[in-house]
Amino acid sequence: MLKFLLRALFKPTYRPKARPNRKPVREALDYKAGRSSTVSSAQPETPQSGAPPARGATFDAETAHSVTLPRVLEGPAYVTDGDTITIQKTQVRLYGIDAPELNHPYGKKAKWAMVRLCKGHNIRAEITDEDEYGRTVAKCFLPDGRDLSEELVKQGLAIDWPKFSGGKYRDLEVAGIRKKLWLADARQKGRKHVWEKFDAKKNGERKEK
């Protein structure tokens, strides 16, 4: 009985055992990694203006523009007549001039003049159009930049064709050349009867032979 009273009088006051101060799991992990758990509100950086797009970026059709490439043929030329050559299997009519046909006066001379100009060279033909016969019309140049049409006119073996050239080669024509190449001049003026008369005469001469 005495022991029970003594225990009741001297019983220590109960204090709950303090719990350890635990940090939240996310904070603990961030701490261990040496990072701050604060989430940044800043937006991701965008490429600076003018910088190239990221690799694999989608093609932007709205800002696209057409790329027009000139039609150009380049290579050795096979000469048909004074104003017609063939490059890469494409028949090309020289731009802006009219040379005599092979069976016309000076026709063969014009052809061989063109052969001499083109021989051993790669000719550059800048295509401008197709004529009514389906042949390609082109501005043709030698490797040194000389215009084949211009060269033949200066040699007195072709005349300017203003309808197509705008008179580009007219000032280069040799004096009296339109009388010399009268059939070409007649063609430009639409005088078909002159050609018909010439052809009839030539055919008559052949029959007599």
Steps between C-alpha positions, in 0.01 A plus 500: 500500500780740591675426169186583299462838673864586443471421127186711466665800664828484309372385152680700224287716272445327165643677196431357157805403308581767248467394137784579266440802276471329161512699179260417215627231271528741198698751706728232638577364157567848362726577785701181455545588139612849591206660314241752602146372498371832366332459156600772255217688325724619216400387148742291294739709295395559140746527210618853437372678191707412195640184656475184286201278583556196716595187319192309396275807514188481286520661156321837497300513177368850569844657469610289205570663162536365152849456357503553125798349322587610148491229233854466373661251265875473477723284287647448152278624217404321179434763233197456273516837327597860569246557776421147620715274720440192714621471861438190713261364233292819516463707184563866576411799283729797566322791661415815305660439160416358158764320295448365146371146450750246370348504149497881490787727393770509770321227698794257499743781572297600807498140620876460476555833671297367792695172493825695536360703790378193691777253421681373810283698742221431743216731409271640769137533387269704723153395389248780453212342310382245248416607145195406296679190369562365846868587492667654798609863477803595708767761552820312423845590629859391448714426809653850476153656519455590133144484370475263201214701349704817521807337348312372195335837437837676521639256240226601257340155496180574693266791558322626807139385545338795681174315563684270739812694601348843546768632263787385722731411207383753241790740556747214445378419149750539218415772247282369216447165671122499450545515122756221520275281718185606319313176563542532876387862476195394296409241763503762774274724294254217434566493125444130450457532126870591473592167657254313280644658188854416608410138583317456168802626311737268690273202437481585130877511476527158663254347256693638202816336632 
